[in-house]
Each structure stands twice: as structure tokens, then as C-alpha cells.
């Protein structure tokens, strides 16, 4: 006999898009981070972590790998990261993963 779970409709489930963009931010401690935008010049993450402005961190994407970056802005909604010359390749890998996995 299989168990059946009826979830109330008011509880939102993570979309496939959101699950693919969940990353781990390594600053003082590992923290979950939702990748909201990414480009060759940087990224914006929604996270509860608040590393210091200018500090070096590592962002690990589950499919695109890891990249070292510098915290370029801190706000209530998250943090912005500035990348180095490897940021373009990382951004392309993230975008490619999203495109190849469908929506």
C-alpha cells in the first residue's frame, strides 16, 4: 500500500528553474544561495549570508562547477559578486545548463 500526501495548495513548490539555480556560497561558512542573475561580469545571489564587501568567496553551481569571486555589493535582498576572467566561462556554463535542461 502506498502512502499518499495531500499538500495544501498554498505551499509553493520549487520550480525546476529555481532548483537548477540553487547554489552553495562558501564565505565564512557554506550557505545556500539562489542565483538570480549571472553574466560575464558578475552575479546576484539571494542568500542569508552577508560576507563583508570586498571579501573573496566561492560560488558552487550544482552543474556548472565553482568560481571564485569578490563581493561587490551587499543588500537586504542578497549579494552581488564580481568575477575575474573565468566569470565569462562560468556564466556560459550556467546558461548552457539551463538551456539543455529545458524549462
N, C-alpha and C positions, 0 to 999 in steps of 0.2 A: 504494500500500500504506500503510495507516495504522499508526502505532506504537501499541503497547499497553503501558500501565504498570500493573503489579500492585503496589499499595501494601500493605504488611503491615497487618493489622487492628489492631495495637497503636498505630498512629499515629492519634490523633484528628483529625478534620477539623472545621473551624469550622462550627457550625450556622448556619442563616440568622439565627436570633435573635442569635447572637454577632456575626456580620458587620454586622448593622444597628446594633449598639451600639458599634462601634469608632469612636472619635473621635480628634481631634488636640488635644492640650493645648499651648497656647502660653504658656510661662513664660519662663525664660531661653532655652530652645531648644525647638523643636517636638518633641513626644514622643507616641507612640501611647498611647491610654488607652481602656480598656474601661468603658463606662458601666454600672454595676451597679444603681444606683437613681437615680431622679430624681423630684423633687416641686417644688411651688411655692416651697419654702423652700431647696432646695439639691439637691446630687447627691453620690454617692460614685463615685469612679473607681479602678479598678485600673490602676496605672501605675508605671513605674520612676522617673519624675520625682519629685523631692522639693522643690518650691518651699517657701520659708520660710512659716511660719504668718503669716497676715495679708497676704501678698503678693497682688497683683492678677494674674489670669491670664485667658486667653480659652479657651473650650472651643468647638471646631467639630465639629458633628454633620454627617455627610455629606448628610442630607436636611432636617434641621430648622434648619440655619443655625448662627450663632455667638452666644455670650453672654459678657459679661464677668462675672467672679465673684471672690470673695475666698476664699483658702484658710482654712478654718475648723478643720481638723484634719489631722494627718499621722500615719500609722501604717505598720507594716510592710507591710500589705496594699494601701495606696494613700492617697488623699487625699479629704477632704470639702471641698465647695465650698458657700459661701453666696451666694445670688444677690440681686439687687435686685428692683425692681418688675417687671422684664421676665422674671424667672425663671418666673413662672406661665405666661406665653405660650410660653416655650421648652419647659417641661415638657409642656404640652399638645401642642405640635407634635411632640415626640419620641414621645409616647404615640400620637398620631394616625398617625404614620408606621408605627409597629409594628403598629397595628390594620389599617391599609389594605394592608400588605404580606403579611398572612397569617402563618401560623407554620410 
